[in-house]
């Protein structure tokens, strides 16, 4: 199966501290905000395009998910992943 990647013109890539700030804010407020209101309530202001780059990254990396109404929830749990990977009856196949 051939996968076509989205090509975007990105004028400004976010800095790591900005990505981490957005991640932390979503983790602490999981399920409370939709995309636009999340951007408006972040502790530090940023360009909406920069926010969208971070948002798309978090969605593509399965750290966040959207419910039917568009509320954003933090779903990444590395401790749970480690727990499941240690179970012998579960295995990784490619």
VMD Tcl script that builds the backbone (N, CA, C; Angstrom):
set m [mol new atoms 282]
animate dup $m
set s [atomselect $m all]
$s set {name element resname resid chain x y z} {
  {N N UNK 1 A 0.853 -1.171 0.000}
  {CA C UNK 1 A 0.000 0.000 0.000}
  {C C UNK 1 A 0.902 1.239 0.000}
  {N N UNK 2 A 0.630 2.137 -0.902}
  {CA C UNK 2 A 1.397 3.368 -1.007}
  {C C UNK 2 A 0.712 4.438 -0.184}
  {N N UNK 3 A 1.490 5.088 0.641}
  {CA C UNK 3 A 0.940 6.134 1.493}
  {C C UNK 3 A 1.407 7.489 0.968}
  {N N UNK 4 A 0.463 8.392 0.777}
  {CA C UNK 4 A 0.780 9.734 0.302}
  {C C UNK 4 A 0.853 10.663 1.499}
  {N N UNK 5 A 2.000 11.310 1.670}
  {CA C UNK 5 A 2.176 12.235 2.779}
  {C C UNK 5 A 1.672 13.611 2.400}
  {N N UNK 6 A 1.099 14.298 3.373}
  {CA C UNK 6 A 0.612 15.654 3.148}
  {C C UNK 6 A 1.801 16.597 3.009}
  {N N UNK 7 A 1.802 17.373 1.975}
  {CA C UNK 7 A 2.838 18.372 1.774}
  {C C UNK 7 A 2.286 19.722 2.207}
  {N N UNK 8 A 2.968 20.364 3.144}
  {CA C UNK 8 A 2.534 21.666 3.642}
  {C C UNK 8 A 3.703 22.630 3.558}
  {N N UNK 9 A 3.389 23.869 3.328}
  {CA C UNK 9 A 4.391 24.907 3.408}
  {C C UNK 9 A 4.364 25.454 4.825}
  {N N UNK 10 A 5.425 25.188 5.561}
  {CA C UNK 10 A 5.493 25.610 6.950}
  {C C UNK 10 A 6.469 26.764 7.042}
  {N N UNK 11 A 5.969 27.906 7.496}
  {CA C UNK 11 A 6.800 29.091 7.597}
  {C C UNK 11 A 7.640 29.106 8.864}
  {N N UNK 12 A 7.125 28.486 9.912}
  {CA C UNK 12 A 7.818 28.537 11.199}
  {C C UNK 12 A 7.633 27.208 11.921}
  {N N UNK 13 A 8.727 26.518 12.166}
  {CA C UNK 13 A 8.665 25.281 12.940}
  {C C UNK 13 A 8.730 25.618 14.425}
  {N N UNK 14 A 7.956 24.923 15.245}
  {CA C UNK 14 A 7.944 25.232 16.675}
  {C C UNK 14 A 9.216 24.755 17.372}
  {N N UNK 15 A 9.582 25.453 18.424}
  {CA C UNK 15 A 10.710 25.043 19.252}
  {C C UNK 15 A 10.249 23.953 20.205}
  {N N UNK 16 A 11.198 23.174 20.680}
  {CA C UNK 16 A 10.877 22.062 21.564}
  {C C UNK 16 A 10.123 22.511 22.814}
  {N N UNK 17 A 10.533 23.611 23.427}
  {CA C UNK 17 A 9.844 24.058 24.640}
  {C C UNK 17 A 8.388 24.413 24.363}
  {N N UNK 18 A 8.101 24.877 23.160}
  {CA C UNK 18 A 6.713 25.206 22.784}
  {C C UNK 18 A 5.896 23.930 22.626}
  {N N UNK 19 A 6.471 22.920 21.986}
  {CA C UNK 19 A 5.782 21.625 21.827}
  {C C UNK 19 A 5.502 21.023 23.200}
  {N N UNK 20 A 6.494 21.051 24.074}
  {CA C UNK 20 A 6.317 20.494 25.416}
  {C C UNK 20 A 5.264 21.253 26.215}
  {N N UNK 21 A 5.201 22.565 26.043}
  {CA C UNK 21 A 4.190 23.373 26.731}
  {C C UNK 21 A 2.786 22.971 26.277}
  {N N UNK 22 A 2.611 22.779 24.974}
  {CA C UNK 22 A 1.300 22.365 24.447}
  {C C UNK 22 A 0.953 20.965 24.946}
  {N N UNK 23 A 1.912 20.049 24.923}
  {CA C UNK 23 A 1.679 18.692 25.427}
  {C C UNK 23 A 1.231 18.721 26.886}
  {N N UNK 24 A 1.944 19.466 27.710}
  {CA C UNK 24 A 1.611 19.538 29.133}
  {C C UNK 24 A 0.225 20.146 29.350}
  {N N UNK 25 A -0.097 21.191 28.605}
  {CA C UNK 25 A -1.401 21.832 28.751}
  {C C UNK 25 A -2.530 20.864 28.369}
  {N N UNK 26 A -2.329 20.116 27.302}
  {CA C UNK 26 A -3.350 19.142 26.892}
  {C C UNK 26 A -3.477 18.044 27.937}
  {N N UNK 27 A -2.347 17.557 28.454}
  {CA C UNK 27 A -2.368 16.503 29.469}
  {C C UNK 27 A -3.148 16.956 30.699}
  {N N UNK 28 A -2.910 18.184 31.135}
  {CA C UNK 28 A -3.575 18.702 32.334}
  {C C UNK 28 A -5.045 19.039 32.100}
  {N N UNK 29 A -5.427 19.319 30.859}
  {CA C UNK 29 A -6.801 19.733 30.552}
  {C C UNK 29 A -7.469 18.782 29.570}
  {N N UNK 30 A -7.128 17.519 29.644}
  {CA C UNK 30 A -7.624 16.517 28.705}
  {C C UNK 30 A -9.154 16.471 28.687}
  {N N UNK 31 A -9.707 16.596 27.508}
  {CA C UNK 31 A -11.150 16.509 27.328}
  {C C UNK 31 A -11.915 17.798 27.522}
  {N N UNK 32 A -11.248 18.880 27.907}
  {CA C UNK 32 A -11.939 20.133 28.215}
  {C C UNK 32 A -12.106 21.063 27.020}
  {N N UNK 33 A -11.172 21.036 26.079}
  {CA C UNK 33 A -11.166 22.025 25.003}
  {C C UNK 33 A -11.284 21.400 23.629}
  {N N UNK 34 A -11.833 22.194 22.723}
  {CA C UNK 34 A -11.762 21.888 21.304}
  {C C UNK 34 A -10.542 22.614 20.754}
  {N N UNK 35 A -10.203 22.376 19.490}
  {CA C UNK 35 A -8.945 22.873 18.936}
  {C C UNK 35 A -8.780 24.387 19.079}
  {N N UNK 36 A -9.727 25.150 18.613}
  {CA C UNK 36 A -9.595 26.612 18.630}
  {C C UNK 36 A -9.515 27.154 20.065}
  {N N UNK 37 A -10.394 26.664 20.942}
  {CA C UNK 37 A -10.387 27.164 22.322}
  {C C UNK 37 A -9.135 26.716 23.067}
  {N N UNK 38 A -8.587 25.564 22.713}
  {CA C UNK 38 A -7.317 25.146 23.302}
  {C C UNK 38 A -6.226 26.147 22.957}
  {N N UNK 39 A -6.131 26.500 21.688}
  {CA C UNK 39 A -5.137 27.475 21.230}
  {C C UNK 39 A -5.303 28.810 21.958}
  {N N UNK 40 A -6.548 29.252 22.132}
  {CA C UNK 40 A -6.814 30.536 22.783}
  {C C UNK 40 A -6.477 30.531 24.273}
  {N N UNK 41 A -6.459 29.354 24.913}
  {CA C UNK 41 A -6.231 29.263 26.353}
  {C C UNK 41 A -4.840 28.779 26.743}
  {N N UNK 42 A -3.948 28.625 25.790}
  {CA C UNK 42 A -2.584 28.206 26.111}
  {C C UNK 42 A -1.905 29.236 27.010}
  {N N UNK 43 A -0.984 28.809 27.860}
  {CA C UNK 43 A -0.295 29.743 28.764}
  {C C UNK 43 A 0.518 30.812 28.033}
  {N N UNK 44 A 1.061 30.463 26.872}
  {CA C UNK 44 A 1.801 31.437 26.057}
  {C C UNK 44 A 1.158 31.501 24.686}
  {N N UNK 45 A 1.120 32.667 24.118}
  {CA C UNK 45 A 0.522 32.859 22.798}
  {C C UNK 45 A 1.493 32.434 21.713}
  {N N UNK 46 A 0.935 31.955 20.607}
  {CA C UNK 46 A 1.727 31.576 19.452}
  {C C UNK 46 A 0.882 31.740 18.206}
  {N N UNK 47 A 1.531 31.748 17.064}
  {CA C UNK 47 A 0.801 31.836 15.798}
  {C C UNK 47 A -0.066 30.584 15.639}
  {N N UNK 48 A -1.243 30.744 15.047}
  {CA C UNK 48 A -2.142 29.611 14.875}
  {C C UNK 48 A -1.513 28.552 13.970}
  {N N UNK 49 A -0.762 28.981 12.952}
  {CA C UNK 49 A -0.108 28.021 12.063}
  {C C UNK 49 A 0.894 27.159 12.834}
  {N N UNK 50 A 1.637 27.753 13.740}
  {CA C UNK 50 A 2.587 27.003 14.566}
  {C C UNK 50 A 1.836 26.012 15.446}
  {N N UNK 51 A 0.741 26.459 16.041}
  {CA C UNK 51 A -0.093 25.571 16.859}
  {C C UNK 51 A -0.593 24.394 16.027}
  {N N UNK 52 A -1.007 24.650 14.799}
  {CA C UNK 52 A -1.510 23.578 13.933}
  {C C UNK 52 A -0.434 22.556 13.605}
  {N N UNK 53 A 0.806 22.997 13.441}
  {CA C UNK 53 A 1.911 22.071 13.206}
  {C C UNK 53 A 2.073 21.150 14.419}
  {N N UNK 54 A 2.056 21.714 15.612}
  {CA C UNK 54 A 2.169 20.923 16.842}
  {C C UNK 54 A 0.975 19.981 16.977}
  {N N UNK 55 A -0.211 20.493 16.729}
  {CA C UNK 55 A -1.441 19.706 16.848}
  {C C UNK 55 A -1.406 18.504 15.896}
  {N N UNK 56 A -1.023 18.742 14.641}
  {CA C UNK 56 A -0.937 17.650 13.663}
  {C C UNK 56 A 0.105 16.612 14.073}
  {N N UNK 57 A 1.228 17.072 14.608}
  {CA C UNK 57 A 2.260 16.151 15.098}
  {C C UNK 57 A 1.709 15.272 16.219}
  {N N UNK 58 A 1.003 15.872 17.186}
  {CA C UNK 58 A 0.459 15.109 18.308}
  {C C UNK 58 A -0.602 14.115 17.858}
  {N N UNK 59 A -1.415 14.500 16.885}
  {CA C UNK 59 A -2.401 13.569 16.331}
  {C C UNK 59 A -1.730 12.419 15.598}
  {N N UNK 60 A -0.764 12.737 14.735}
  {CA C UNK 60 A -0.082 11.712 13.930}
  {C C UNK 60 A 0.741 10.758 14.780}
  {N N UNK 61 A 1.236 11.224 15.922}
  {CA C UNK 61 A 2.037 10.368 16.797}
  {C C UNK 61 A 1.177 9.649 17.848}
  {N N UNK 62 A -0.137 9.788 17.735}
  {CA C UNK 62 A -1.100 9.123 18.629}
  {C C UNK 62 A -0.921 9.514 20.091}
  {N N UNK 63 A -0.556 10.755 20.327}
  {CA C UNK 63 A -0.491 11.252 21.698}
  {C C UNK 63 A -1.812 11.882 22.107}
  {N N UNK 64 A -2.581 12.375 21.134}
  {CA C UNK 64 A -3.895 12.952 21.415}
  {C C UNK 64 A -4.923 12.334 20.471}
  {N N UNK 65 A -6.173 12.488 20.846}
  {CA C UNK 65 A -7.278 12.026 20.015}
  {C C UNK 65 A -8.433 13.010 20.164}
  {N N UNK 66 A -9.336 12.988 19.198}
  {CA C UNK 66 A -10.526 13.836 19.216}
  {C C UNK 66 A -11.756 12.972 19.399}
  {N N UNK 67 A -12.706 13.437 20.226}
  {CA C UNK 67 A -13.967 12.718 20.332}
  {C C UNK 67 A -14.940 13.228 19.273}
  {N N UNK 68 A -16.157 12.739 19.298}
  {CA C UNK 68 A -17.140 13.120 18.272}
  {C C UNK 68 A -17.436 14.603 18.234}
  {N N UNK 69 A -17.392 15.261 19.393}
  {CA C UNK 69 A -17.676 16.700 19.452}
  {C C UNK 69 A -16.439 17.547 19.157}
  {N N UNK 70 A -15.277 16.917 19.008}
  {CA C UNK 70 A -14.057 17.658 18.720}
  {C C UNK 70 A -13.219 18.000 19.937}
  {N N UNK 71 A -13.583 17.484 21.109}
  {CA C UNK 71 A -12.776 17.716 22.305}
  {C C UNK 71 A -11.487 16.899 22.210}
  {N N UNK 72 A -10.409 17.482 22.707}
  {CA C UNK 72 A -9.094 16.885 22.594}
  {C C UNK 72 A -8.748 16.168 23.890}
  {N N UNK 73 A -8.283 14.921 23.783}
  {CA C UNK 73 A -7.907 14.141 24.958}
  {C C UNK 73 A -6.484 13.614 24.792}
  {N N UNK 74 A -5.754 13.594 25.888}
  {CA C UNK 74 A -4.407 13.024 25.916}
  {C C UNK 74 A -4.548 11.513 26.052}
  {N N UNK 75 A -3.959 10.737 25.132}
  {CA C UNK 75 A -4.118 9.288 25.172}
  {C C UNK 75 A -2.798 8.542 25.300}
  {N N UNK 76 A -1.665 9.225 25.201}
  {CA C UNK 76 A -0.372 8.558 25.235}
  {C C UNK 76 A -0.028 8.152 26.663}
  {N N UNK 77 A 0.300 6.878 26.862}
  {CA C UNK 77 A 0.649 6.362 28.176}
  {C C UNK 77 A 1.826 5.393 28.036}
  {N N UNK 78 A 3.069 5.905 28.086}
  {CA C UNK 78 A 4.227 5.034 27.861}
  {C C UNK 78 A 4.386 3.939 28.919}
  {N N UNK 79 A 3.947 4.180 30.142}
  {CA C UNK 79 A 4.042 3.149 31.183}
  {C C UNK 79 A 3.142 1.960 30.847}
  {N N UNK 80 A 1.970 2.239 30.316}
  {CA C UNK 80 A 1.064 1.162 29.920}
  {C C UNK 80 A 1.652 0.375 28.746}
  {N N UNK 81 A 2.289 1.070 27.820}
  {CA C UNK 81 A 2.933 0.394 26.689}
  {C C UNK 81 A 4.016 -0.547 27.197}
  {N N UNK 82 A 4.855 -0.085 28.126}
  {CA C UNK 82 A 5.907 -0.933 28.693}
  {C C UNK 82 A 5.316 -2.157 29.367}
  {N N UNK 83 A 4.214 -1.960 30.077}
  {CA C UNK 83 A 3.561 -3.069 30.773}
  {C C UNK 83 A 3.102 -4.138 29.776}
  {N N UNK 84 A 2.479 -3.714 28.686}
  {CA C UNK 84 A 1.997 -4.671 27.694}
  {C C UNK 84 A 3.132 -5.331 26.926}
  {N N UNK 85 A 4.211 -4.609 26.674}
  {CA C UNK 85 A 5.337 -5.195 25.950}
  {C C UNK 85 A 6.062 -6.256 26.765}
  {N N UNK 86 A 5.954 -6.214 28.089}
  {CA C UNK 86 A 6.588 -7.214 28.949}
  {C C UNK 86 A 5.804 -8.526 29.007}
  {N N UNK 87 A 4.546 -8.502 28.596}
  {CA C UNK 87 A 3.725 -9.709 28.653}
  {C C UNK 87 A 4.116 -10.639 27.507}
  {N N UNK 88 A 4.429 -11.889 27.865}
  {CA C UNK 88 A 4.965 -12.842 26.892}
  {C C UNK 88 A 3.964 -13.240 25.823}
  {N N UNK 89 A 2.682 -13.268 26.145}
  {CA C UNK 89 A 1.687 -13.674 25.153}
  {C C UNK 89 A 1.388 -12.585 24.122}
  {N N UNK 90 A 1.861 -11.364 24.381}
  {CA C UNK 90 A 1.730 -10.292 23.427}
  {C C UNK 90 A 3.075 -10.104 22.724}
  {N N UNK 91 A 3.034 -9.904 21.426}
  {CA C UNK 91 A 4.270 -9.729 20.699}
  {C C UNK 91 A 4.071 -8.746 19.566}
  {N N UNK 92 A 5.163 -8.238 19.074}
  {CA C UNK 92 A 5.165 -7.250 18.003}
  {C C UNK 92 A 5.375 -7.973 16.690}
  {N N UNK 93 A 4.479 -7.767 15.728}
  {CA C UNK 93 A 4.675 -8.386 14.409}
  {C C UNK 93 A 4.649 -7.300 13.346}
  {N N UNK 94 A 5.396 -7.533 12.307}
  {CA C UNK 94 A 5.448 -6.548 11.218}
  {C C UNK 94 A 4.852 -7.120 9.965}
}
mol reanalyze $m
mol bondsrecalc $m
mol representation Tube
mol addrep $m
